Amino acid sequence: MPSSFPRVAVLVGSLRAGSVNRRLARALAALAADRLAFAFVEIGDLPLYNDDLWTDAGGPAPVERFKAQVAAADAVLLVTPEYNRAVPGLLGNALDWGSRPQGKSSWAGKAAACIGASPGAIGTAAAQVHLKAQMVTLGMIVMGHPEFYLSFKPEDFGPDGTVVNDQTAAFMNAYADAFARHVARLSSGK
Ligand SMILES: Cc1cc2nc3c(=O)[nH]c(=O)nc-3n(C[C@H](O)[C@H](O)[C@H](O)COP(=O)(O)O)c2cc1C
């Protein structure tokens, strides 16, 4: 049965099988499943952005599929690794495809947030500064607070992907609540 919860399109900026960001996103999706319906959107099959790939019929098939999946969602969650203090090209490429054709952006007016994890101490804070600025420019209605920077510790996550560190689980729960409120506020026009 389809869920009646707000639909959140989740874009993960890593293709690695062992991605800590994907593990984080899955754990948050499981934890928030009683409030939000997360749908993971594939971005690894999008070609590198090239204006020439648009035709009168539209974009390449993966781009059309990607834009349709984002359009069907009430909100967007970007899950970013930090590469060289910035956002990985994979995620930037997806944002670029979504932003075109002009006047048909996938992002304008979408409720949105970003989170990220890295093994380092600052947990993607530097990358998210760039990403949030770009999200605002793209017209997303970005949840600024709470911020979500995770210094990833493998021992905090169980083999089934659940969060086993109580403090981390409590923070993730509070974050899911705040994001659900952000999405609801926008849906109700308040
Ligand atoms: C090209 C590259 C650049 C990186 N730069 C940073 C960085 O600036 N800050 C950081 O905390 N970690 C950096 N890392 C380490 C990543 O945080 C780490 O590989 C992380 O696991 C990537 O996310 P993923 O597991 O979801 O793929 C970098 C990794 C790569 C491959």
The ligand as an SDF file (V2000), in Angstrom:
LIG
                    3D

 31 33  0  0  0  0  0  0  0  0999 V2000
   38.7130   12.6810   -3.7200 C   0  0  0  0  0  0  0  0  0  0  0  0
   38.4740   12.6420   -2.2260 C   0  0  0  0  0  0  0  0  0  0  0  0
   38.5780   13.7930   -1.4980 C   0  0  0  0  0  0  0  0  0  0  0  0
   38.2920   13.7790   -0.1160 C   0  0  0  0  0  0  0  0  0  0  0  0
   38.3190   14.9520    0.5990 N   0  0  0  0  0  0  0  0  0  0  0  0
   37.8750   14.9590    1.8790 C   0  0  0  0  0  0  0  0  0  0  0  0
   37.6850   16.1930    2.5820 C   0  0  0  0  0  0  0  0  0  0  0  0
   37.9110   17.2750    2.0750 O   0  0  0  0  0  0  0  0  0  0  0  0
   37.2240   16.1300    3.8640 N   0  0  0  0  0  0  0  0  0  0  0  0
   36.9230   14.9390    4.4800 C   0  0  0  0  0  0  0  0  0  0  0  0
   36.4990   14.9430    5.6420 O   0  0  0  0  0  0  0  0  0  0  0  0
   37.0930   13.7650    3.8420 N   0  0  0  0  0  0  0  0  0  0  0  0
   37.5520   13.7490    2.5580 C   0  0  0  0  0  0  0  0  0  0  0  0
   37.6760   12.5660    1.8770 N   0  0  0  0  0  0  0  0  0  0  0  0
   37.4160   11.3040    2.5850 C   0  0  0  0  0  0  0  0  0  0  0  0
   35.9280   10.9800    2.5340 C   0  0  0  0  0  0  0  0  0  0  0  0
   35.2620   11.6900    3.5660 O   0  0  0  0  0  0  0  0  0  0  0  0
   35.7280    9.4850    2.7250 C   0  0  0  0  0  0  0  0  0  0  0  0
   36.3570    8.7840    1.6650 O   0  0  0  0  0  0  0  0  0  0  0  0
   34.2540    9.1180    2.8090 C   0  0  0  0  0  0  0  0  0  0  0  0
   34.1620    7.7700    3.2230 O   0  0  0  0  0  0  0  0  0  0  0  0
   33.5640    9.3320    1.4640 C   0  0  0  0  0  0  0  0  0  0  0  0
   32.1720    9.1240    1.5810 O   0  0  0  0  0  0  0  0  0  0  0  0
   31.4820    7.7250    1.1960 P   0  0  0  0  0  0  0  0  0  0  0  0
   31.9950    6.7040    2.1920 O   0  0  0  0  0  0  0  0  0  0  0  0
   30.0280    7.9840    1.3580 O   0  0  0  0  0  0  0  0  0  0  0  0
   31.8980    7.3830   -0.1940 O   0  0  0  0  0  0  0  0  0  0  0  0
   37.9690   12.5560    0.5110 C   0  0  0  0  0  0  0  0  0  0  0  0
   37.8880   11.3850   -0.2550 C   0  0  0  0  0  0  0  0  0  0  0  0
   38.1240   11.4230   -1.5990 C   0  0  0  0  0  0  0  0  0  0  0  0
   38.0000   10.1510   -2.4030 C   0  0  0  0  0  0  0  0  0  0  0  0
  1  2  1  0
  2  3  1  0
  2 30  2  0
  3  4  2  0
  4  5  1  0
  4 28  1  0
  5  6  2  0
  6  7  1  0
  6 13  1  0
  7  8  2  0
  7  9  1  0
  9 10  1  0
 10 11  2  0
 10 12  1  0
 12 13  2  0
 13 14  1  0
 14 15  1  0
 14 28  1  0
 15 16  1  0
 16 17  1  0
 16 18  1  0
 18 19  1  0
 18 20  1  0
 20 21  1  0
 20 22  1  0
 22 23  1  0
 23 24  1  0
 24 25  2  0
 24 26  1  0
 24 27  1  0
 28 29  2  0
 29 30  1  0
 30 31  1  0
M  END
$$$$
